[in-house]
Amino acid sequence: AQYGTPFSPEQINCVGCTVDGAHIEFTENVCGIRKCCMGKNRSTCAECESYSCEDLRIFFESVPEAKANLEAARESGDGS
C-alpha cells in the first residue's frame, strides 16, 4: 500500500481529482492528498497556500505530469 492506501499501483486508474474519467470509488476517504485538499476546502492542491508540500514533492517523483498540471493551473490563475 502506497500513500497509506490499501490499493496497489495497478488498481489506481484516477486521472486527477477534477478531471472527468475513471476515479477510485471513495477517493476522498483513501487518498491522503485528496483528504488534505478537502480538509482545507480546496478544489486542488494548486489552490493551497502550502503548495508544494512534502507530500506533493514525493508524489511528483512518481507522477511528474501531475506537477505540470498543477503548475499550469497555478499560472493560469485556476489554482491560486
DRENPA-3360 file (N, C-alpha, C; in nm, 2 decimals, always signed):
BEGIN
1 = AQYGTPFS = +0.08/-0.12/+0.00/+0.00/+0.00/+0.00/+0.09/+0.12/+0.00 ~ +0.07/+0.21/-0.10/+0.15/+0.33/-0.11/+0.06/+0.45/-0.07 ~ +0.12/+0.55/-0.01/+0.04/+0.67/+0.03/-0.07/+0.63/+0.13 ~ -0.05/+0.53/+0.21/-0.15/+0.49/+0.31/-0.28/+0.43/+0.26 ~ -0.28/+0.38/+0.14/-0.40/+0.33/+0.08/-0.39/+0.18/+0.07 ~ -0.50/+0.11/+0.07/-0.50/-0.04/+0.05/-0.49/-0.09/-0.09 ~ -0.46/+0.00/-0.19/-0.46/-0.03/-0.33/-0.32/-0.04/-0.38 ~ -0.30/-0.13/-0.47/-0.17/-0.14/-0.54/-0.17/-0.04/-0.65;
9 = PEQINCVG = -0.05/+0.00/-0.70/-0.05/+0.09/-0.81/-0.13/+0.05/-0.94 ~ -0.13/-0.08/-0.96/-0.20/-0.13/-1.07/-0.36/-0.11/-1.06 ~ -0.41/-0.10/-0.94/-0.55/-0.08/-0.92/-0.59/+0.07/-0.93 ~ -0.50/+0.16/-0.94/-0.53/+0.30/-0.94/-0.54/+0.35/-1.09 ~ -0.66/+0.40/-1.12/-0.68/+0.45/-1.25/-0.73/+0.59/-1.25 ~ -0.71/+0.66/-1.14/-0.75/+0.80/-1.13/-0.67/+0.89/-1.22 ~ -0.73/+0.98/-1.29/-0.66/+1.07/-1.38/-0.66/+1.21/-1.32 ~ -0.70/+1.23/-1.20/-0.69/+1.36/-1.13/-0.83/+1.39/-1.06;
17 = CTVDGAHI = -0.82/+1.46/-0.96/-0.94/+1.49/-0.87/-1.05/+1.56/-0.95 ~ -1.01/+1.65/-1.04/-1.11/+1.73/-1.11/-1.13/+1.70/-1.26 ~ -1.07/+1.60/-1.30/-1.07/+1.56/-1.44/-1.18/+1.45/-1.46 ~ -1.26/+1.47/-1.57/-1.36/+1.36/-1.60/-1.28/+1.24/-1.63 ~ -1.33/+1.12/-1.59/-1.27/+1.00/-1.62/-1.28/+0.90/-1.50 ~ -1.20/+0.80/-1.51/-1.21/+0.70/-1.41/-1.15/+0.74/-1.27 ~ -1.22/+0.72/-1.17/-1.17/+0.76/-1.04/-1.20/+0.64/-0.95 ~ -1.11/+0.63/-0.85/-1.13/+0.52/-0.75/-1.25/+0.55/-0.67;
25 = EFTENVCG = -1.33/+0.45/-0.64/-1.45/+0.47/-0.56/-1.41/+0.52/-0.42 ~ -1.47/+0.62/-0.36/-1.45/+0.67/-0.23/-1.31/+0.74/-0.22 ~ -1.26/+0.80/-0.33/-1.13/+0.86/-0.33/-1.10/+0.95/-0.21 ~ -1.20/+1.03/-0.18/-1.19/+1.12/-0.07/-1.16/+1.06/+0.07 ~ -1.19/+0.93/+0.07/-1.17/+0.86/+0.20/-1.04/+0.78/+0.21 ~ -0.97/+0.76/+0.09/-0.85/+0.68/+0.09/-0.72/+0.76/+0.05 ~ -0.74/+0.86/-0.03/-0.62/+0.93/-0.08/-0.59/+1.05/+0.02 ~ -0.47/+1.03/+0.08/-0.43/+1.13/+0.18/-0.41/+1.27/+0.12;
33 = IRKCCMGK = -0.37/+1.28/+0.00/-0.36/+1.41/-0.07/-0.49/+1.47/-0.09 ~ -0.59/+1.39/-0.13/-0.73/+1.44/-0.16/-0.79/+1.48/-0.02 ~ -0.77/+1.40/+0.08/-0.83/+1.43/+0.21/-0.77/+1.57/+0.26 ~ -0.65/+1.59/+0.24/-0.58/+1.71/+0.28/-0.65/+1.83/+0.21 ~ -0.66/+1.82/+0.08/-0.72/+1.92/+0.00/-0.86/+1.95/+0.04 ~ -0.94/+1.85/+0.06/-1.08/+1.87/+0.11/-1.09/+1.93/+0.24 ~ -0.99/+1.89/+0.33/-0.99/+1.95/+0.47/-0.96/+2.10/+0.47 ~ -0.89/+2.14/+0.37/-0.85/+2.28/+0.35/-0.96/+2.36/+0.27;
41 = NRSTCAEC = -1.06/+2.29/+0.23/-1.17/+2.34/+0.14/-1.11/+2.40/+0.01 ~ -1.03/+2.32/-0.05/-0.97/+2.35/-0.18/-1.01/+2.25/-0.28 ~ -1.02/+2.29/-0.41/-1.06/+2.20/-0.51/-0.94/+2.12/-0.56 ~ -0.82/+2.18/-0.56/-0.70/+2.11/-0.60/-0.59/+2.17/-0.51 ~ -0.48/+2.10/-0.52/-0.36/+2.14/-0.44/-0.30/+2.27/-0.50 ~ -0.33/+2.30/-0.63/-0.29/+2.43/-0.69/-0.34/+2.55/-0.61 ~ -0.45/+2.54/-0.54/-0.51/+2.65/-0.47/-0.45/+2.66/-0.33 ~ -0.37/+2.57/-0.28/-0.32/+2.56/-0.14/-0.21/+2.66/-0.11;
49 = ESYSCEDL = -0.22/+2.72/+0.00/-0.11/+2.81/+0.04/+0.01/+2.74/+0.08 ~ +0.01/+2.61/+0.10/+0.12/+2.53/+0.14/+0.18/+2.46/+0.01 ~ +0.14/+2.49/-0.11/+0.19/+2.43/-0.23/+0.34/+2.47/-0.24 ~ +0.42/+2.38/-0.27/+0.41/+2.24/-0.28/+0.47/+2.18/-0.15 ~ +0.38/+2.11/-0.08/+0.42/+2.05/+0.04/+0.51/+1.92/+0.02 ~ +0.56/+1.86/+0.13/+0.64/+1.74/+0.12/+0.56/+1.63/+0.06 ~ +0.44/+1.61/+0.09/+0.36/+1.50/+0.03/+0.35/+1.51/-0.12 ~ +0.33/+1.64/-0.17/+0.33/+1.66/-0.31/+0.46/+1.64/-0.38;
57 = RIFFESVP = +0.57/+1.68/-0.31/+0.70/+1.66/-0.37/+0.73/+1.51/-0.39 ~ +0.69/+1.43/-0.29/+0.71/+1.29/-0.30/+0.63/+1.23/-0.41 ~ +0.50/+1.28/-0.42/+0.41/+1.23/-0.52/+0.46/+1.27/-0.66 ~ +0.51/+1.39/-0.68/+0.56/+1.44/-0.81/+0.68/+1.35/-0.86 ~ +0.76/+1.29/-0.77/+0.86/+1.20/-0.81/+0.81/+1.08/-0.90 ~ +0.69/+1.03/-0.86/+0.63/+0.92/-0.93/+0.54/+0.97/-1.04 ~ +0.48/+1.09/-1.03/+0.38/+1.13/-1.13/+0.42/+1.28/-1.17 ~ +0.53/+1.29/-1.25/+0.57/+1.43/-1.29/+0.46/+1.51/-1.37;
65 = EAKANLEA = +0.38/+1.43/-1.44/+0.27/+1.51/-1.51/+0.17/+1.58/-1.42 ~ +0.16/+1.52/-1.30/+0.07/+1.59/-1.20/+0.13/+1.73/-1.16 ~ +0.26/+1.73/-1.15/+0.32/+1.86/-1.12/+0.30/+1.96/-1.23 ~ +0.32/+1.91/-1.35/+0.30/+2.00/-1.47/+0.16/+2.05/-1.47 ~ +0.06/+1.97/-1.45/-0.08/+2.01/-1.45/-0.11/+2.11/-1.34 ~ -0.06/+2.09/-1.22/-0.08/+2.18/-1.11/-0.01/+2.31/-1.13 ~ +0.11/+2.31/-1.18/+0.19/+2.43/-1.22/+0.11/+2.51/-1.32 ~ +0.05/+2.45/-1.42/-0.02/+2.52/-1.52/-0.15/+2.58/-1.46;
73 = ARESGDGS = -0.21/+2.51/-1.37/-0.33/+2.57/-1.31/-0.30/+2.69/-1.22 ~ -0.19/+2.68/-1.15/-0.14/+2.80/-1.07/-0.11/+2.92/-1.16 ~ -0.04/+2.89/-1.27/+0.00/+3.00/-1.37/-0.12/+3.07/-1.44 ~ -0.22/+2.98/-1.46/-0.34/+3.04/-1.53/-0.44/+3.11/-1.44 ~ -0.41/+3.10/-1.31/-0.50/+3.16/-1.21/-0.61/+3.07/-1.17 ~ -0.61/+2.94/-1.22/-0.72/+2.85/-1.18/-0.69/+2.78/-1.04 ~ -0.57/+2.81/-0.99/-0.53/+2.74/-0.87/-0.48/+2.83/-0.76 ~ -0.49/+2.96/-0.78/-0.43/+3.05/-0.67/-0.52/+3.16/-0.64;
% end
